[in-house]
Amino acid sequence: MFIYNCRANGSCYRTAQFFSNGSTQPLSDISASVGLNGVNREEDVRIIQQRLNGVPEESGGPRPVLDEDGRCGKYTRDAIRDFQLKQFPSSKPDIRIDPGKRTIRRLNELTTRRRTSVDGVSRQQFLLIVNAYVPEVVRRVRIARQRLQNARAAYSGKLIKPTHQDQKLVDWHFKTHKTDDPVGAIGLILAIYDRMDQRLTWHITRARPLFQLGFAKSSDQAVMYTSIGGWDALEDELDGSGEAVNKIKVVATHAGPSTIIHELAHLCGGKSPADAIGHMANPVPLPNGTRLEEGFSNYRTMNAQEARRNAASYQSLTEPEPSQLGPPMGDEW
Ligand SMILES: [Zn+2]
Protein backbone atom coordinates (compact mmCIF):
# COMPACT_ATOMS: atom_id res chain seq x y z
CA MET A 1 0.00 0.00 0.00
CA PHE A 2 1.17 3.47 -0.74
CA ILE A 3 0.73 6.90 0.68
CA TYR A 4 -0.32 9.33 -2.02
CA ASN A 5 0.32 12.99 -2.38
CA CYS A 6 -2.53 14.67 -4.23
CA ARG A 7 -2.67 17.99 -6.00
CA ALA A 8 -5.54 20.31 -6.72
CA ASN A 9 -5.33 19.51 -10.44
CA GLY A 10 -6.10 15.87 -9.66
CA SER A 11 -2.67 14.38 -10.25
CA CYS A 12 -1.17 12.34 -7.47
CA TYR A 13 2.00 10.42 -6.83
CA ARG A 14 3.31 7.94 -4.31
CA THR A 15 5.35 9.21 -1.39
CA ALA A 16 5.57 6.23 0.96
CA GLN A 17 4.84 2.55 1.15
CA PHE A 18 3.19 0.38 3.78
CA PHE A 19 4.45 -3.11 4.34
CA SER A 20 2.44 -6.11 5.47
CA ASN A 21 4.25 -6.13 8.82
CA GLY A 22 2.76 -2.72 9.52
CA SER A 23 5.87 -0.64 8.99
CA THR A 24 5.97 2.30 6.62
CA GLN A 25 8.88 3.42 4.52
CA PRO A 26 9.06 6.80 2.86
CA LEU A 27 9.81 6.34 -0.81
CA SER A 28 12.51 8.94 -0.39
CA ASP A 29 14.70 5.97 0.52
CA ILE A 30 16.09 5.13 -2.88
CA SER A 31 16.90 1.56 -3.86
CA ALA A 32 20.13 2.33 -5.75
CA SER A 33 22.43 5.23 -6.61
CA VAL A 34 21.23 8.26 -8.51
CA GLY A 35 23.40 10.80 -10.34
CA LEU A 36 26.67 10.76 -12.20
CA ASN A 37 27.56 7.13 -13.07
CA GLY A 38 24.71 5.99 -10.83
CA VAL A 39 22.29 3.11 -11.43
CA ASN A 40 19.57 5.73 -12.01
CA ARG A 41 16.46 3.60 -11.75
CA GLU A 42 13.53 5.61 -12.98
CA GLU A 43 11.57 5.40 -9.72
CA ASP A 44 14.66 6.41 -7.72
CA VAL A 45 15.43 9.34 -9.99
CA ARG A 46 11.86 10.56 -9.65
CA ILE A 47 12.12 10.41 -5.85
CA ILE A 48 15.30 12.48 -5.95
CA GLN A 49 13.72 14.99 -8.34
CA GLN A 50 10.68 15.34 -6.08
CA ARG A 51 12.87 15.70 -3.02
CA LEU A 52 15.18 18.24 -4.65
CA ASN A 53 12.17 20.24 -5.78
CA GLY A 54 11.04 20.38 -2.16
CA VAL A 55 14.29 22.02 -1.05
CA PRO A 56 14.14 25.82 -0.72
CA GLU A 57 16.42 27.67 -3.11
CA GLU A 58 18.47 29.10 -0.26
CA SER A 59 19.27 25.56 0.85
CA GLY A 60 20.44 24.50 -2.59
CA GLY A 61 17.16 23.49 -4.22
CA PRO A 62 16.83 23.83 -8.02
CA ARG A 63 15.20 26.87 -9.64
CA PRO A 64 13.38 26.45 -11.89
CA VAL A 65 12.21 23.17 -10.42
CA LEU A 66 13.12 19.93 -12.16
CA ASP A 67 10.79 17.93 -14.36
CA GLU A 68 9.89 14.89 -12.27
CA ASP A 69 10.30 12.57 -15.22
CA GLY A 70 12.51 9.86 -13.70
CA ARG A 71 15.35 10.60 -16.12
CA CYS A 72 18.73 11.64 -14.75
CA GLY A 73 19.77 14.19 -17.33
CA LYS A 74 21.96 17.27 -17.19
CA TYR A 75 19.51 19.39 -15.16
CA THR A 76 19.07 16.70 -12.53
CA ARG A 77 22.82 16.13 -12.25
CA ASP A 78 23.40 19.88 -12.00
CA ALA A 79 20.77 20.08 -9.28
CA ILE A 80 22.48 17.29 -7.31
CA ARG A 81 25.81 19.10 -7.69
CA ASP A 82 24.36 22.43 -6.56
CA PHE A 83 22.67 20.81 -3.60
CA GLN A 84 25.90 19.10 -2.52
CA LEU A 85 27.88 22.32 -2.99
CA LYS A 86 25.47 24.22 -0.78
CA GLN A 87 25.08 21.57 1.89
CA PHE A 88 28.63 20.20 2.04
CA PRO A 89 30.78 23.18 1.03
CA SER A 90 34.00 21.71 2.34
CA SER A 91 34.03 18.67 0.05
CA LYS A 92 34.07 18.30 -3.71
CA PRO A 93 30.60 17.24 -4.95
CA ASP A 94 30.52 13.74 -6.45
CA ILE A 95 27.12 14.47 -8.10
CA ARG A 96 25.84 11.16 -6.84
CA ILE A 97 23.29 10.12 -4.24
CA ASP A 98 23.69 6.71 -2.66
CA PRO A 99 21.11 4.92 -0.46
CA GLY A 100 21.61 5.67 3.22
CA LYS A 101 24.48 8.11 2.65
CA ARG A 102 24.72 11.72 3.74
CA THR A 103 23.22 13.41 0.67
CA ILE A 104 19.94 11.48 0.82
CA ARG A 105 19.87 11.89 4.60
CA ARG A 106 20.28 15.66 4.31
CA LEU A 107 17.70 15.77 1.52
CA ASN A 108 15.20 13.96 3.71
CA GLU A 109 15.94 16.18 6.70
CA LEU A 110 15.31 19.30 4.68
CA THR A 111 12.12 18.14 3.01
CA THR A 112 10.36 16.41 5.90
CA ARG A 113 10.84 19.16 8.44
CA ARG A 114 7.65 20.25 10.15
CA ARG A 115 6.45 23.64 9.01
CA THR A 116 4.95 26.26 11.23
CA SER A 117 3.43 28.23 8.38
CA VAL A 118 2.60 27.77 4.70
CA ASP A 119 2.44 30.66 2.24
CA GLY A 120 2.54 33.04 5.18
CA VAL A 121 -0.55 31.45 6.74
CA SER A 122 -0.09 30.17 10.27
CA ARG A 123 -0.89 26.63 11.29
CA GLN A 124 -3.94 27.72 13.20
CA GLN A 125 -5.32 29.89 10.40
CA PHE A 126 -4.55 27.16 7.96
CA LEU A 127 -6.66 24.61 9.75
CA LEU A 128 -9.49 27.13 10.10
CA ILE A 129 -9.52 27.56 6.34
CA VAL A 130 -9.78 23.83 5.72
CA ASN A 131 -12.32 23.34 8.48
CA ALA A 132 -14.56 25.91 6.83
CA TYR A 133 -15.08 23.45 3.95
CA VAL A 134 -16.36 20.66 6.18
CA PRO A 135 -20.10 21.51 6.02
CA GLU A 136 -19.92 21.48 2.22
CA VAL A 137 -18.04 18.18 2.30
CA VAL A 138 -20.74 16.66 4.50
CA ARG A 139 -23.41 17.93 2.13
CA ARG A 140 -21.66 16.46 -0.90
CA VAL A 141 -21.10 13.07 0.71
CA ARG A 142 -24.83 12.94 1.37
CA ILE A 143 -25.57 13.86 -2.25
CA ALA A 144 -23.49 10.88 -3.35
CA ARG A 145 -25.19 8.55 -0.88
CA GLN A 146 -28.59 9.66 -2.11
CA ARG A 147 -27.56 9.06 -5.71
CA LEU A 148 -26.35 5.58 -4.84
CA GLN A 149 -29.54 4.77 -2.97
CA ASN A 150 -31.61 5.95 -5.92
CA ALA A 151 -29.51 3.85 -8.30
CA ARG A 152 -29.89 0.82 -6.07
CA ALA A 153 -33.64 1.33 -6.01
CA ALA A 154 -33.67 1.55 -9.79
CA TYR A 155 -31.70 -1.68 -10.11
CA SER A 156 -33.80 -3.46 -7.50
CA GLY A 157 -36.97 -2.42 -9.27
CA LYS A 158 -35.64 -3.83 -12.53
CA LEU A 159 -36.50 -0.63 -14.35
CA ILE A 160 -36.42 -0.78 -18.09
CA LYS A 161 -34.07 1.62 -19.89
CA PRO A 162 -33.88 4.58 -20.23
CA THR A 163 -32.89 4.44 -16.61
CA HIS A 164 -33.02 6.84 -13.76
CA GLN A 165 -30.53 9.73 -14.03
CA ASP A 166 -28.82 8.76 -10.78
CA GLN A 167 -28.42 5.22 -12.00
CA LYS A 168 -26.67 6.54 -15.07
CA LEU A 169 -24.38 8.70 -12.94
CA VAL A 170 -23.50 5.79 -10.67
CA ASP A 171 -22.90 3.58 -13.69
CA TRP A 172 -20.55 6.11 -15.24
CA HIS A 173 -18.50 6.70 -12.12
CA PHE A 174 -18.56 3.17 -10.67
CA LYS A 175 -19.25 0.94 -13.69
CA THR A 176 -21.97 -0.88 -11.77
CA HIS A 177 -23.67 -1.75 -15.06
CA LYS A 178 -20.69 -3.94 -15.90
CA THR A 179 -21.19 -6.28 -12.93
CA ASP A 180 -23.47 -9.25 -12.48
CA ASP A 181 -24.60 -7.84 -9.17
CA PRO A 182 -25.09 -4.05 -9.35
CA VAL A 183 -27.07 -3.98 -6.10
CA GLY A 184 -24.23 -5.70 -4.23
CA ALA A 185 -21.63 -3.46 -5.87
CA ILE A 186 -23.54 -0.35 -4.85
CA GLY A 187 -23.68 -1.66 -1.28
CA LEU A 188 -19.88 -1.83 -1.15
CA ILE A 189 -19.56 1.72 -2.46
CA LEU A 190 -22.16 3.00 -0.03
CA ALA A 191 -20.16 1.46 2.80
CA ILE A 192 -17.20 3.67 1.85
CA TYR A 193 -19.34 6.81 1.84
CA ASP A 194 -20.77 5.71 5.21
CA ARG A 195 -17.22 5.58 6.53
CA MET A 196 -16.56 9.06 5.18
CA ASP A 197 -19.67 10.29 6.92
CA GLN A 198 -18.56 8.61 10.13
CA ARG A 199 -15.11 10.09 9.83
CA LEU A 200 -16.60 13.56 9.29
CA THR A 201 -18.82 13.09 12.34
CA TRP A 202 -15.80 12.21 14.44
CA HIS A 203 -14.15 15.33 13.16
CA ILE A 204 -17.10 17.61 13.86
CA THR A 205 -17.57 16.20 17.36
CA ARG A 206 -13.82 16.57 17.91
CA ALA A 207 -13.53 12.90 18.77
CA ARG A 208 -10.84 12.51 16.08
CA PRO A 209 -9.78 15.58 14.14
CA LEU A 210 -9.45 14.92 10.45
CA PHE A 211 -6.78 17.41 9.49
CA GLN A 212 -3.28 18.17 10.50
CA LEU A 213 -0.61 20.31 8.97
CA GLY A 214 1.63 18.20 6.77
CA PHE A 215 5.25 18.33 5.88
CA ALA A 216 6.84 20.76 3.51
CA LYS A 217 6.00 19.86 -0.07
CA SER A 218 6.71 23.33 -1.26
CA SER A 219 7.47 23.03 -4.94
CA ASP A 220 5.16 20.23 -5.99
CA GLN A 221 1.95 22.13 -5.19
CA ALA A 222 0.55 19.25 -3.23
CA VAL A 223 -2.54 20.45 -1.46
CA MET A 224 -3.32 17.45 0.69
CA TYR A 225 -2.19 13.96 1.19
CA THR A 226 -3.20 10.98 3.22
CA SER A 227 -2.52 7.32 3.63
CA ILE A 228 -4.43 4.65 1.84
CA GLY A 229 -6.42 2.44 4.13
CA GLY A 230 -6.33 4.85 7.01
CA TRP A 231 -9.68 3.61 8.13
CA ASP A 232 -8.13 0.43 9.38
CA ALA A 233 -5.07 2.12 10.84
CA LEU A 234 -4.77 2.31 14.55
CA GLU A 235 -5.25 5.79 15.81
CA ASP A 236 -1.66 6.09 16.89
CA GLU A 237 -0.14 4.36 13.88
CA LEU A 238 2.78 6.39 12.62
CA ASP A 239 4.61 6.52 9.35
CA GLY A 240 8.37 6.53 8.99
CA SER A 241 8.55 10.23 9.77
CA GLY A 242 6.45 10.03 12.92
CA GLU A 243 3.26 11.42 11.38
CA ALA A 244 -0.06 9.81 12.20
CA VAL A 245 -1.23 8.15 9.02
CA ASN A 246 -4.95 8.23 9.54
CA LYS A 247 -5.42 11.92 9.04
CA ILE A 248 -5.49 14.18 6.04
CA LYS A 249 -2.28 16.18 5.86
CA VAL A 250 -2.83 19.68 4.63
CA VAL A 251 0.10 21.30 2.87
CA ALA A 252 -1.40 24.20 0.93
CA THR A 253 -4.37 26.47 1.33
CA HIS A 254 -6.09 26.13 -2.02
CA ALA A 255 -7.64 22.73 -1.42
CA GLY A 256 -11.42 22.70 -1.65
CA PRO A 257 -14.26 20.33 -0.73
CA SER A 258 -13.59 18.20 -3.79
CA THR A 259 -9.98 17.53 -2.79
CA ILE A 260 -11.04 16.71 0.75
CA ILE A 261 -13.48 14.11 -0.56
CA HIS A 262 -10.75 12.64 -2.75
CA GLU A 263 -8.55 12.30 0.34
CA LEU A 264 -11.38 10.88 2.40
CA ALA A 265 -11.76 8.15 -0.20
CA HIS A 266 -8.11 7.16 0.25
CA LEU A 267 -8.55 7.29 3.98
CA CYS A 268 -11.72 5.22 4.12
CA GLY A 269 -10.62 2.30 1.98
CA GLY A 270 -9.08 -0.80 3.50
CA LYS A 271 -5.43 -1.67 3.72
CA SER A 272 -5.48 -4.88 1.72
CA PRO A 273 -4.69 -4.52 -1.97
CA ALA A 274 -8.24 -5.62 -2.78
CA ASP A 275 -9.77 -2.87 -0.67
CA ALA A 276 -7.35 0.04 -0.89
CA ILE A 277 -8.63 3.06 -2.77
CA GLY A 278 -5.96 4.51 -5.05
CA HIS A 279 -5.79 5.96 -8.53
CA MET A 280 -7.19 3.79 -11.28
CA ALA A 281 -8.46 6.46 -13.64
CA ASN A 282 -9.38 10.12 -13.86
CA PRO A 283 -12.50 11.43 -15.64
CA VAL A 284 -10.42 13.56 -18.01
CA PRO A 285 -10.59 14.68 -20.69
CA LEU A 286 -14.21 15.59 -20.05
CA PRO A 287 -16.63 14.16 -20.87
CA ASN A 288 -15.11 10.97 -22.22
CA GLY A 289 -12.44 10.12 -19.65
CA THR A 290 -10.10 8.52 -22.15
CA ARG A 291 -6.72 9.58 -20.75
CA LEU A 292 -4.71 6.60 -19.63
CA GLU A 293 -3.75 6.62 -15.96
CA GLU A 294 -1.18 4.94 -13.78
CA GLY A 295 -2.77 1.50 -14.05
CA PHE A 296 -3.09 1.98 -17.83
CA SER A 297 -6.82 2.08 -17.65
CA ASN A 298 -9.11 5.01 -18.31
CA TYR A 299 -12.36 6.20 -16.87
CA ARG A 300 -14.42 5.00 -19.77
CA THR A 301 -13.16 1.43 -19.88
CA MET A 302 -12.22 0.62 -16.29
CA ASN A 303 -14.17 -2.22 -14.75
CA ALA A 304 -16.31 -2.16 -11.62
CA GLN A 305 -13.56 -3.50 -9.36
CA GLU A 306 -11.19 -0.78 -10.52
CA ALA A 307 -13.86 1.88 -10.12
CA ARG A 308 -14.59 0.78 -6.55
CA ARG A 309 -10.90 1.34 -5.79
CA ASN A 310 -10.63 4.68 -7.59
CA ALA A 311 -10.50 7.85 -5.51
CA ALA A 312 -11.58 10.02 -8.46
CA SER A 313 -14.84 8.06 -8.78
CA TYR A 314 -15.80 8.84 -5.19
CA GLN A 315 -14.83 12.46 -5.69
CA SER A 316 -16.75 12.82 -8.95
CA LEU A 317 -20.02 11.32 -7.73
CA THR A 318 -20.22 14.05 -5.09
CA GLU A 319 -20.22 16.92 -7.60
CA PRO A 320 -23.38 18.91 -6.86
CA GLU A 321 -23.88 19.64 -10.55
CA PRO A 322 -23.67 16.25 -12.28
CA SER A 323 -23.48 17.75 -15.75
CA GLN A 324 -19.94 18.91 -14.99
CA LEU A 325 -18.56 15.43 -14.48
CA GLY A 326 -21.42 13.26 -15.57
CA PRO A 327 -21.52 10.57 -18.23
CA PRO A 328 -21.11 11.40 -21.90
CA MET A 329 -24.53 11.97 -23.40
CA GLY A 330 -26.09 10.00 -26.21
CA ASP A 331 -23.24 7.55 -26.30
CA GLU A 332 -22.70 3.95 -25.35
CA TRP A 333 -20.08 3.40 -22.68
ZN1 LIG B 1 -5.10 10.82 -4.48
Boltz pocket constraint, residues with backbone or C-beta under 6 A from the ligand:
constraints:
  - pocket:
      binder: B
      contacts: [[A, 4], [A, 5], [A, 6], [A, 12], [A, 262], [A, 266], [A, 278], [A, 279], [A, 311]]
      max_distance: 6.0
